[in-house]
Amino acid sequence: SEKADIVPGYDFLVNSVWPEIVHGLEEKLPSLFNPGNPDVFHEKYTTSMDFVRKFERQCGSQASVKRLRSHPSYHSFNNKWNLPVYFQIRFREIAGALEEALSDTLEEAPAGSSYCLLATHMVWISLLKCWSDQMFLPLLAHRLWKLSLQILARYSVFIGEVSVRPISSENMKESKKSVPVGRKESSVSLNPSEDQGNGSSLEGQPLPSISSTQLVYVAADLDKLQDQIPDILEMIKPKLEMIGFKNISCIAGALEDSKTSLSACMPTLNNRIIQDLSESSFTYLKSALEVPRLYRRTNKEVPTKASPYVDSALKPFYRLQNEYKDILKQPMIHQWLEGALSESTQKYYETVSDVLSSVKKMEESLKRLKQARRTATANPVGTNGGMSDDNKIRLQLALDVEYFGEQIRKMGLETSSIKSFSALTELVLTAKDQATAEQS
């Protein structure tokens, strides 16, 4: 009662009630402090700490609360909760699931995930778990923050591993066989105490391959995860404010560093995807070498449309635009198309140039032969008296390049931004002019 006389130096709640409560819990309910089941431990701990806060509010003054918090039984009660063990269990739980997902790199994310691959999905799930109400404990905030940064750093290492894999044309299901479930490919682990000596056993072994689709998925996931870095800050911020931590700019800076580390992985991924697209396209563009064979001594009609190989060469670009438009940003698709087309066009230019040079040499050789024999049997003019085989070849290549340029523009790109395209166009226009001039 507020009207009761206060005996100096005596605090009934602190010196009598609280010690009896603690003694009763420690003696009669020792399982309360057992961290073996982390979910149960979390529930018991949060309930107990809520009780302690309510008990403190029953103290009559700030001085009484200070006496309670300095009482030996108060420290004994708090020390009974083995928070480091609880964190280690949670650490193994999160890190184990994440490492398994990183090993199963070719697995697709479960339905409903905003990511393409299981690996990135588990990175996000791991971060959510760290700061969820069902796991977070205020006294472990510093450890959970460190774990969050470790998760992002581990993902950067994972991206680096994937970026150097050879690209396979196999489909996803078949490619998955190259990576056994549960295998750790990197000697870098989320757990700093894990033995690092096994990494050398993988030296000399060929890297497992990754499909083109998987490489695109990795790039899409990496880009999306970077965009969600601010969401991580908003998730962590209220938890830290709960414990009185106010230096949020420090946390934001560390997350920005993590984002920078992730961004550093992007150029390598972009280059690999551009290279793969370029090679897939040039596999067909080099069919320009076959054009002379189609017209020499075949009496084939004068060409009026582009060769089928051009459409085949454009299929990888159409596929990128159509199949991945929902998971990739348009600027990223544009960057890949422009880069891949520039590389394949440069090789295409070299191929067409070689073909035209060969045609010219053959033409000159036939003219010399005709002059030597003074006969019409080696006349390069076709049997129908029309366009020569050599000029048909020139015209066909010009039609192919013109159609190639039209399709590039239909993709929303400017041919002026494609390296070597202007030189390629000039090359075939010169050849076309020669063909039509001789015909007339």
C-alpha positions as CSV (number, residue, x, y, z in Angstrom):
1,S,0.0,0.0,0.0
2,E,1.2,3.5,-0.8
3,K,0.1,4.6,2.7
4,A,2.1,1.9,4.5
5,D,5.3,2.9,6.3
6,I,8.4,2.2,4.4
7,V,11.2,0.5,6.2
8,P,14.5,2.0,5.1
9,G,16.8,-0.6,3.4
10,Y,14.0,-3.2,3.1
11,D,12.5,-4.2,-0.3
12,F,10.0,-7.0,0.0
13,L,9.6,-7.7,-3.7
14,V,13.4,-7.6,-4.4
15,N,14.7,-9.4,-1.3
16,S,11.9,-11.9,-0.6
17,V,9.5,-12.5,-3.5
18,W,12.0,-12.5,-6.4
19,P,14.5,-14.8,-4.9
20,E,11.7,-17.3,-4.1
21,I,10.4,-17.2,-7.6
22,V,13.9,-17.8,-9.1
23,H,14.6,-20.6,-6.6
24,G,11.3,-22.3,-7.5
25,L,11.9,-22.1,-11.2
26,E,15.5,-23.3,-11.0
27,E,14.7,-26.2,-8.6
28,K,11.3,-27.4,-9.8
29,L,11.4,-26.4,-13.6
30,P,15.0,-26.8,-14.8
31,S,13.7,-27.8,-18.3
32,L,12.6,-24.2,-18.7
33,F,16.2,-23.3,-19.6
34,N,16.9,-26.2,-22.0
35,P,17.8,-24.8,-25.5
36,G,17.6,-28.2,-27.2
37,N,14.4,-27.3,-29.0
38,P,15.0,-23.8,-30.3
39,D,11.3,-23.1,-31.0
40,V,10.2,-24.1,-27.5
41,F,13.2,-22.3,-25.9
42,H,12.4,-19.1,-27.8
43,E,8.8,-19.2,-26.6
44,K,9.8,-19.9,-23.0
45,Y,12.5,-17.2,-23.0
46,T,10.2,-14.5,-24.4
47,T,7.4,-15.4,-22.0
48,S,9.8,-15.3,-19.1
49,M,11.4,-12.0,-20.1
50,D,7.9,-10.5,-20.4
51,F,7.2,-11.7,-16.9
52,V,10.4,-10.1,-15.7
53,R,9.4,-6.8,-17.3
54,K,6.0,-6.9,-15.6
55,F,7.6,-7.8,-12.3
56,E,9.9,-4.8,-12.6
57,R,6.9,-2.5,-13.1
58,Q,5.6,-3.7,-9.7
59,C,8.7,-2.2,-8.0
60,G,7.8,1.0,-6.2
61,S,10.7,3.2,-7.6
62,Q,13.6,3.3,-10.0
63,A,15.9,2.6,-7.0
64,S,13.9,-0.6,-6.4
65,V,14.3,-1.7,-10.0
66,K,18.1,-1.0,-9.8
67,R,18.3,-3.2,-6.6
68,L,16.4,-5.9,-8.4
69,R,18.7,-5.9,-11.4
70,S,21.8,-6.0,-9.2
71,H,20.4,-8.8,-7.0
72,P,22.4,-12.1,-7.3
73,S,19.2,-14.1,-8.0
74,Y,18.4,-11.8,-10.9
75,H,21.8,-12.5,-12.5
76,S,21.5,-16.1,-11.7
77,F,18.1,-16.3,-13.5
78,N,19.5,-14.5,-16.6
79,N,22.6,-16.6,-16.8
80,K,20.5,-19.8,-16.8
81,W,19.4,-18.9,-20.3
82,N,22.1,-20.3,-22.6
83,L,21.6,-17.9,-25.5
84,P,24.9,-18.8,-27.3
85,V,23.8,-22.4,-27.6
86,Y,20.5,-21.3,-28.9
87,F,22.2,-19.2,-31.5
88,Q,24.5,-22.0,-32.6
89,I,21.5,-24.3,-33.1
90,R,19.8,-21.6,-35.1
91,F,23.0,-20.9,-37.0
92,R,23.4,-24.6,-38.0
93,E,19.7,-24.7,-39.0
94,I,20.0,-21.6,-41.3
95,A,23.5,-22.2,-42.6
96,G,22.8,-25.9,-43.3
97,A,19.7,-25.2,-45.3
98,L,21.4,-22.4,-47.2
99,E,24.5,-24.5,-48.0
100,E,22.4,-27.4,-49.2
101,A,20.5,-25.0,-51.5
102,L,23.7,-23.5,-52.8
103,S,25.0,-27.0,-53.6
104,D,21.8,-27.8,-55.5
105,T,22.4,-24.9,-57.9
106,L,20.3,-26.2,-60.7
107,E,17.2,-26.5,-58.6
108,E,14.3,-24.2,-59.4
109,A,12.8,-22.2,-56.6
110,P,9.5,-23.4,-55.2
111,A,6.2,-22.2,-56.6
112,G,5.3,-18.8,-55.3
113,S,8.9,-17.6,-54.8
114,S,9.8,-14.3,-56.3
115,Y,13.2,-15.8,-57.3
116,C,14.0,-18.3,-60.1
117,L,16.5,-20.5,-58.2
118,L,16.3,-22.3,-54.9
119,A,19.7,-20.9,-53.9
120,T,18.6,-17.2,-54.0
121,H,15.2,-18.1,-52.5
122,M,17.0,-19.7,-49.5
123,V,19.2,-16.6,-49.1
124,W,16.1,-14.5,-48.7
125,I,14.4,-17.0,-46.5
126,S,17.5,-17.2,-44.3
127,L,17.5,-13.4,-43.8
128,L,13.8,-13.4,-43.0
129,K,14.3,-16.2,-40.4
130,C,17.1,-14.2,-38.7
131,W,14.8,-11.3,-38.0
132,S,11.5,-13.1,-37.6
133,D,9.5,-12.7,-34.3
134,Q,9.7,-16.5,-33.9
135,M,13.5,-16.5,-33.8
136,F,14.8,-13.0,-32.9
137,L,16.0,-12.3,-29.4
138,P,17.2,-8.8,-28.4
139,L,20.4,-10.0,-26.7
140,L,21.4,-11.8,-29.9
141,A,20.9,-8.9,-32.3
142,H,24.6,-8.4,-32.9
143,R,25.1,-12.1,-33.7
144,L,22.1,-12.1,-36.1
145,W,23.4,-9.0,-37.8
146,K,26.7,-10.6,-38.4
147,L,25.0,-13.8,-39.7
148,S,23.0,-11.6,-42.1
149,L,26.2,-10.1,-43.6
150,Q,27.7,-13.6,-43.8
151,I,24.7,-14.9,-45.7
152,L,25.1,-12.1,-48.3
153,A,28.8,-12.6,-48.5
154,R,28.4,-16.4,-49.0
155,Y,26.0,-15.7,-51.8
156,S,28.6,-13.5,-53.5
157,V,31.0,-16.4,-53.3
158,F,28.4,-18.7,-54.8
159,I,27.8,-16.3,-57.7
160,G,31.5,-16.2,-58.3
161,E,31.6,-20.0,-58.4
162,V,28.7,-20.2,-60.9
163,S,30.1,-17.5,-63.1
164,V,33.1,-19.6,-64.1
165,R,31.3,-22.8,-64.9
166,P,31.2,-24.0,-68.5
167,I,27.9,-23.5,-70.3
168,S,26.1,-26.6,-71.3
169,S,23.4,-26.9,-73.9
170,E,21.7,-29.7,-71.9
171,N,18.3,-28.9,-70.4
172,M,18.0,-28.2,-66.8
173,K,16.8,-31.7,-65.7
174,E,19.8,-33.4,-67.3
175,S,22.3,-30.8,-66.2
176,K,21.2,-31.3,-62.6
177,K,22.9,-34.7,-62.5
178,S,26.3,-33.0,-62.7
179,V,25.9,-31.6,-59.2
180,P,25.2,-34.2,-56.5
181,V,22.7,-33.1,-53.8
182,G,24.5,-31.9,-50.7
183,R,27.9,-31.5,-52.3
184,K,29.8,-28.4,-51.2
185,E,31.7,-27.1,-54.2
186,S,33.5,-24.3,-52.4
187,S,36.0,-24.3,-49.6
188,V,34.4,-21.1,-48.4
189,S,31.7,-21.9,-45.9
190,L,29.3,-19.8,-43.9
191,N,30.6,-21.5,-40.8
192,P,34.0,-19.9,-39.9
193,S,34.9,-22.9,-37.7
194,E,34.4,-25.5,-40.4
195,D,37.4,-27.4,-41.6
196,Q,38.8,-25.8,-44.7
197,G,41.3,-28.5,-45.5
198,N,39.0,-30.5,-47.9
199,G,39.0,-27.9,-50.6
200,S,42.2,-29.2,-52.2
201,S,40.5,-32.6,-52.9
202,L,38.4,-30.9,-55.6
203,E,41.5,-29.4,-57.4
204,G,41.9,-30.8,-60.9
205,Q,38.3,-32.0,-61.2
206,P,36.3,-30.4,-64.0
207,L,33.7,-27.9,-63.0
208,P,30.1,-28.9,-63.4
209,S,28.4,-27.3,-66.3
210,I,25.4,-24.9,-66.1
211,S,22.8,-24.4,-68.8
212,S,22.1,-21.1,-70.5
213,T,18.7,-20.9,-68.9
214,Q,20.3,-21.3,-65.4
215,L,22.8,-18.6,-66.1
216,V,20.0,-16.2,-67.0
217,Y,18.2,-17.2,-63.8
218,V,21.2,-16.4,-61.7
219,A,21.6,-13.0,-63.3
220,A,17.8,-12.3,-62.8
221,D,18.0,-13.4,-59.1
222,L,21.1,-11.4,-58.4
223,D,19.6,-8.3,-59.9
224,K,16.4,-8.8,-57.8
225,L,18.3,-9.4,-54.6
226,Q,20.2,-6.2,-55.0
227,D,16.9,-4.3,-55.4
228,Q,15.6,-5.9,-52.1
229,I,18.6,-4.7,-50.0
230,P,16.5,-1.7,-48.8
231,D,13.8,-4.2,-47.7
232,I,16.4,-6.0,-45.6
233,L,17.2,-2.7,-43.8
234,E,13.5,-2.0,-43.2
235,M,13.2,-5.5,-41.7
236,I,16.1,-5.1,-39.4
237,K,15.6,-1.5,-38.3
238,P,12.6,-2.0,-36.0
239,K,14.3,-4.8,-34.2
240,L,17.4,-2.7,-33.5
241,E,15.3,0.2,-32.4
242,M,13.6,-2.1,-30.0
243,I,16.9,-2.6,-28.2
244,G,17.8,1.1,-28.3
245,F,20.3,0.9,-31.2
246,K,20.1,4.2,-33.1
247,N,23.1,4.2,-35.4
248,I,21.0,3.0,-38.4
249,S,23.3,4.7,-40.9
250,C,26.1,2.2,-39.9
251,I,23.8,-0.7,-40.7
252,A,22.7,0.9,-44.0
253,G,26.3,1.4,-44.9
254,A,27.2,-2.2,-44.3
255,L,24.3,-3.3,-46.4
256,E,25.3,-1.0,-49.2
257,D,28.8,-2.6,-49.1
258,S,27.1,-6.0,-49.5
259,K,25.1,-4.6,-52.4
260,T,28.4,-3.4,-54.0
261,S,29.9,-6.8,-53.5
262,L,27.0,-8.4,-55.3
263,S,27.1,-5.8,-58.0
264,A,30.7,-6.7,-58.7
265,C,29.6,-10.1,-59.7
266,M,27.3,-8.8,-62.5
267,P,29.9,-7.9,-65.2
268,T,31.2,-11.4,-65.3
269,L,27.7,-12.9,-65.5
270,N,26.8,-10.4,-68.3
271,N,29.9,-11.3,-70.3
272,R,29.2,-15.0,-70.0
273,I,25.6,-14.6,-71.2
274,I,26.7,-12.3,-74.0
275,Q,29.3,-14.7,-75.1
276,D,26.9,-17.6,-75.0
277,L,24.3,-15.7,-77.0
278,S,26.9,-14.6,-79.5
279,E,28.3,-18.2,-80.0
280,S,24.8,-19.6,-80.3
281,S,24.0,-17.1,-83.0
282,F,27.3,-17.4,-84.9
283,T,26.9,-21.1,-85.0
284,Y,24.3,-20.4,-87.8
285,L,25.7,-17.2,-89.2
286,K,28.9,-19.0,-90.2
287,S,26.6,-20.9,-92.6
288,A,27.4,-17.9,-94.9
289,L,30.4,-20.0,-95.9
290,E,28.0,-22.5,-97.6
291,V,26.4,-19.9,-99.9
292,P,29.0,-20.3,-102.7
293,R,28.3,-24.1,-102.7
294,L,24.6,-23.5,-103.2
295,Y,25.1,-21.4,-106.4
296,R,28.2,-22.7,-108.2
297,R,27.3,-24.8,-111.2
298,T,23.8,-25.5,-109.8
299,N,22.0,-23.3,-112.3
300,K,19.9,-22.0,-109.4
301,E,17.6,-19.1,-109.8
302,V,18.6,-15.5,-108.9
303,P,18.0,-15.1,-105.1
304,T,15.1,-13.0,-104.0
305,K,15.0,-13.6,-100.2
306,A,17.3,-14.2,-97.3
307,S,18.8,-17.6,-96.5
308,P,17.1,-19.7,-93.7
309,Y,20.3,-19.6,-91.6
310,V,19.6,-15.9,-90.7
311,D,16.4,-16.7,-89.0
312,S,18.1,-19.6,-87.1
313,A,20.9,-17.2,-86.0
314,L,18.3,-14.8,-84.6
315,K,16.4,-17.4,-82.6
316,P,18.6,-17.1,-79.4
317,F,17.7,-13.3,-79.4
318,Y,14.0,-13.9,-79.9
319,R,14.0,-16.4,-77.1
320,L,15.7,-14.0,-74.7
321,Q,13.1,-11.3,-75.5
322,N,10.1,-13.5,-75.3
323,E,10.8,-16.2,-72.7
324,Y,12.5,-14.0,-70.1
325,K,10.7,-10.7,-70.4
326,D,8.8,-11.4,-67.1
327,I,11.9,-12.0,-65.0
328,L,14.4,-9.6,-66.6
329,K,14.4,-5.9,-66.8
330,Q,14.3,-4.5,-70.3
331,P,17.6,-2.5,-69.9
332,M,19.4,-5.8,-69.0
333,I,17.9,-7.6,-72.1
334,H,18.8,-4.6,-74.2
335,Q,22.4,-4.7,-72.9
336,W,22.7,-8.4,-73.6
337,L,21.2,-8.2,-77.1
338,E,23.4,-5.3,-78.1
339,G,26.6,-7.0,-76.7
340,A,25.9,-10.4,-78.3
341,L,24.8,-8.9,-81.6
342,S,28.0,-6.8,-81.7
343,E,30.2,-9.9,-81.1
344,S,28.4,-12.1,-83.6
345,T,28.2,-9.3,-86.2
346,Q,31.9,-8.8,-86.0
347,K,32.5,-12.5,-86.7
348,Y,29.8,-12.4,-89.4
349,Y,31.5,-9.5,-91.1
350,E,34.8,-11.5,-91.1
351,T,33.0,-14.5,-92.6
352,V,31.2,-12.6,-95.3
353,S,34.4,-10.7,-96.2
354,D,36.2,-14.0,-96.6
355,V,33.5,-15.4,-98.8
356,L,33.4,-12.3,-101.0
357,S,37.2,-12.4,-101.3
358,S,37.1,-16.0,-102.2
359,V,34.4,-15.3,-104.8
360,K,36.5,-12.5,-106.3
361,K,39.6,-14.7,-106.5
362,M,37.6,-17.5,-108.2
363,E,36.1,-15.0,-110.6
364,E,39.5,-13.6,-111.6
365,S,40.9,-17.1,-111.9
366,L,38.2,-18.1,-114.3
367,K,38.7,-15.0,-116.4
368,R,42.4,-15.8,-116.7
369,L,41.6,-19.3,-117.6
370,K,39.1,-18.1,-120.3
371,Q,41.7,-15.8,-121.7
372,A,44.3,-18.5,-121.8
373,R,42.0,-21.0,-123.5
374,R,40.1,-18.4,-125.6
375,T,37.0,-20.5,-125.1
376,A,33.5,-19.9,-123.6
377,T,33.5,-23.1,-121.6
378,A,34.7,-21.4,-118.5
379,N,32.4,-18.4,-118.9
380,P,31.1,-17.5,-115.4
381,V,27.8,-16.5,-116.9
382,G,25.1,-19.1,-116.1
383,T,23.8,-21.5,-118.7
384,N,20.6,-19.5,-119.1
385,G,22.6,-16.4,-120.0
386,G,21.6,-14.5,-116.9
387,M,23.4,-13.6,-113.7
388,S,26.7,-15.3,-113.1
389,D,27.0,-17.7,-110.2
390,D,29.5,-15.3,-108.5
391,N,27.0,-12.5,-108.6
392,K,24.2,-14.7,-107.3
393,I,26.4,-15.4,-104.3
394,R,27.0,-11.6,-103.8
395,L,23.3,-10.9,-104.1
396,Q,22.4,-13.6,-101.7
397,L,24.8,-12.3,-99.1
398,A,23.4,-8.8,-99.5
399,L,19.9,-10.1,-99.0
400,D,21.0,-12.0,-95.9
401,V,22.6,-8.9,-94.3
402,E,19.7,-6.7,-95.2
403,Y,17.2,-9.1,-93.5
404,F,19.6,-9.4,-90.5
405,G,19.5,-5.7,-90.1
406,E,15.7,-5.5,-90.4
407,Q,15.3,-8.1,-87.6
408,I,17.7,-6.2,-85.4
409,R,15.5,-3.1,-85.8
410,K,12.4,-5.1,-85.0
411,M,14.0,-6.1,-81.7
412,G,14.0,-2.4,-80.8
413,L,17.7,-1.9,-81.4
414,E,19.5,0.6,-83.5
415,T,21.9,-1.0,-86.0
416,S,24.2,2.0,-85.5
417,S,24.8,0.7,-81.9
418,I,25.9,-2.7,-83.2
419,K,29.6,-2.8,-83.8
420,S,30.8,-3.7,-87.3
421,F,27.2,-3.6,-88.7
422,S,27.8,-0.5,-90.8
423,A,31.0,-2.0,-92.2
424,L,29.1,-5.3,-92.9
425,T,26.4,-3.3,-94.7
426,E,28.9,-1.3,-96.7
427,L,30.7,-4.5,-97.7
428,V,27.6,-6.3,-99.1
429,L,26.2,-3.2,-100.7
430,T,29.4,-2.8,-102.7
431,A,29.1,-6.5,-103.7
432,K,25.4,-6.0,-104.6
433,D,26.1,-3.0,-106.7
434,Q,28.8,-5.0,-108.6
435,A,26.3,-7.8,-109.2
436,T,23.5,-5.6,-110.4
437,A,25.9,-3.5,-112.5
438,E,27.3,-6.5,-114.4
439,Q,23.7,-7.8,-114.9
440,S,22.6,-4.6,-116.4
